[in-house]
Amino acid sequence: MTENLFYFLSSLTLLCALMVVISKNPVHSVLFLIITFFTISGHYILLNAQFLAAVNIIVYAGAIMVLFLFVIMFLNLGKGSDKGIKTSMLSKITGTVAGGLLFVVMIAALKDAEVAGYNPESYNSQIGMVENLGKVLFTEYLLPFELASVLFLVAMVGAVMLGKKETGEQHF
């Protein structure tokens, strides 16, 4: 049952990811990307990482994709807006070469990869749970976690200071 669900989610993920690239309408492309994020969350659930699945849905499918959708709608990309856009042959060749090089790098990276088998004696079913994630985050990765929090604090203070307009001050 789990294996069939894995193959279904994998094929749906690949199909929707391909439709993100192929789709001509940017709104449809964003909707396919949302479905891709939901199927990836399904993979997280299959791996017993419910917290990562919930965070993936909340952050990516909930917040970032809504932001992308609003930006696309504000750009007002209608049917008549792409008539004047022409791509040169040089940009098509450059895109093809870049895609081919990315494919070669991906094949080279996956050439020596081994798929780890399932060992029931050493399997820990609690590995993706919030408690274990918190223990690892606050023991092994405490310094990067604290540095990220200081960086976020500085970014928030900087955004407030840039947005604050004092009397008599001129913004260019």
C-alpha positions as CSV (number, residue, x, y, z in Angstrom):
1,M,0.0,0.0,0.0
2,T,2.7,2.5,1.0
3,E,4.7,1.6,-2.1
4,N,1.8,2.2,-4.4
5,L,1.1,5.5,-2.7
6,F,4.8,6.5,-3.1
7,Y,4.7,5.7,-6.9
8,F,1.4,7.6,-7.3
9,L,2.8,10.7,-5.4
10,S,6.1,10.5,-7.4
11,S,4.4,10.4,-10.7
12,L,2.0,13.2,-9.8
13,T,4.9,15.3,-8.5
14,L,6.9,14.8,-11.7
15,L,3.8,15.5,-13.9
16,C,2.9,18.7,-12.0
17,A,6.5,19.9,-12.0
18,L,6.7,19.3,-15.8
19,M,3.4,21.2,-16.2
20,V,4.9,24.2,-14.2
21,V,7.5,24.5,-16.9
22,I,5.4,23.7,-19.9
23,S,2.3,25.8,-19.0
24,K,1.8,28.9,-21.0
25,N,-0.4,30.6,-18.5
26,P,1.5,31.8,-15.5
27,V,-1.5,31.4,-13.1
28,H,-1.8,27.8,-14.2
29,S,1.9,27.4,-13.6
30,V,1.6,28.6,-10.1
31,L,-1.3,26.3,-9.4
32,F,0.7,23.4,-10.7
33,L,3.5,24.4,-8.4
34,I,1.1,24.4,-5.4
35,I,0.0,20.9,-6.3
36,T,3.7,19.9,-6.5
37,F,4.3,21.3,-3.0
38,F,1.3,19.3,-1.7
39,T,2.6,16.1,-3.2
40,I,6.1,16.7,-1.7
41,S,4.3,17.1,1.6
42,G,2.8,13.7,1.0
43,H,6.3,12.3,0.6
44,Y,7.2,13.9,3.9
45,I,4.2,12.2,5.6
46,L,5.3,8.9,4.1
47,L,8.7,9.4,5.6
48,N,7.1,10.0,9.0
49,A,8.1,13.7,9.1
50,Q,4.7,15.3,9.8
51,F,6.2,18.6,11.0
52,L,8.2,19.1,7.8
53,A,5.0,18.3,5.8
54,A,3.0,20.9,7.8
55,V,5.7,23.5,7.5
56,N,6.0,22.8,3.7
57,I,2.3,23.4,3.2
58,I,2.1,26.4,5.5
59,V,5.2,28.2,4.3
60,Y,5.5,27.3,0.6
61,A,2.0,26.4,-0.6
62,G,0.3,28.9,1.8
63,A,2.5,32.0,1.9
64,I,5.0,32.0,-0.9
65,M,2.7,30.7,-3.6
66,V,0.0,33.2,-2.7
67,L,2.6,35.9,-2.9
68,F,3.6,34.6,-6.4
69,L,0.0,34.5,-7.5
70,F,-0.6,38.1,-6.4
71,V,2.5,39.3,-8.2
72,I,1.5,37.6,-11.4
73,M,-2.0,39.0,-11.1
74,F,-0.7,42.5,-10.5
75,L,1.5,42.3,-13.5
76,N,-1.6,41.9,-15.6
77,L,-0.2,39.5,-18.1
78,G,-3.1,39.2,-20.5
79,K,-3.3,37.4,-23.8
80,G,-2.2,40.4,-25.8
81,S,0.8,41.2,-23.7
82,D,3.2,38.7,-25.1
83,K,2.8,39.6,-28.8
84,G,5.7,42.0,-28.8
85,I,8.1,39.7,-27.0
86,K,10.6,37.9,-29.2
87,T,13.4,35.8,-28.1
88,S,16.6,35.8,-30.0
89,M,18.3,32.7,-31.3
90,L,21.3,33.4,-29.0
91,S,19.1,33.3,-25.9
92,K,17.5,30.0,-27.1
93,I,20.9,28.4,-27.7
94,T,22.2,29.7,-24.3
95,G,19.1,28.2,-22.5
96,T,19.6,24.9,-24.2
97,V,23.3,24.8,-23.4
98,A,22.6,25.7,-19.7
99,G,19.9,23.1,-19.5
100,G,22.2,20.4,-21.0
101,L,25.0,21.3,-18.6
102,L,22.6,21.1,-15.7
103,F,21.5,17.7,-16.9
104,V,25.1,16.5,-17.2
105,V,26.0,17.7,-13.7
106,M,22.9,16.0,-12.3
107,I,23.8,12.7,-14.0
108,A,27.4,13.0,-12.7
109,A,26.2,13.6,-9.2
110,L,23.7,10.7,-9.2
111,K,26.1,8.3,-11.0
112,D,27.7,7.1,-7.7
113,A,24.7,7.4,-5.5
114,E,23.5,4.4,-3.5
115,V,20.0,3.8,-2.5
116,A,19.9,2.7,1.1
117,G,17.8,-0.2,1.9
118,Y,15.3,-0.6,4.7
119,N,16.8,-2.2,7.8
120,P,14.1,-3.0,10.4
121,E,16.7,-3.5,13.2
122,S,18.2,0.0,12.9
123,Y,15.0,1.9,11.8
124,N,14.0,4.7,14.1
125,S,10.3,5.6,13.5
126,Q,10.7,8.9,15.5
127,I,13.4,10.4,13.4
128,G,11.2,13.1,11.7
129,M,9.2,14.1,14.7
130,V,9.3,17.6,16.3
131,E,11.0,16.5,19.5
132,N,14.0,15.0,17.7
133,L,14.2,18.0,15.3
134,G,14.3,20.3,18.3
135,K,17.0,18.3,20.0
136,V,19.2,18.3,17.0
137,L,18.5,22.0,16.3
138,F,19.4,23.1,19.8
139,T,22.4,20.9,20.4
140,E,24.3,20.3,17.1
141,Y,23.1,23.4,15.2
142,L,22.7,25.9,18.0
143,L,25.2,28.5,16.6
144,P,23.8,28.6,13.1
145,F,20.3,28.8,14.6
146,E,21.2,31.7,16.8
147,L,23.0,33.5,14.0
148,A,20.0,33.1,11.8
149,S,17.8,34.6,14.5
150,V,20.2,37.6,14.9
151,L,20.2,38.0,11.1
152,F,16.4,38.1,11.1
153,L,16.3,40.6,13.9
154,V,18.7,42.9,12.1
155,A,16.6,42.6,8.9
156,M,13.4,43.5,10.8
157,V,15.0,46.5,12.5
158,G,16.5,47.6,9.1
159,A,13.1,47.3,7.4
160,V,11.5,49.4,10.2
161,M,14.2,52.0,10.0
162,L,13.9,52.2,6.2
163,G,10.1,52.5,6.3
164,K,10.0,55.0,9.1
165,K,9.7,58.6,7.8
166,E,10.6,61.4,10.2
167,T,9.3,64.9,9.9
168,G,11.4,67.0,7.6
169,E,13.2,64.0,6.1
170,Q,13.2,63.6,2.4
171,H,13.2,60.3,0.6
172,F,14.6,60.2,-2.9
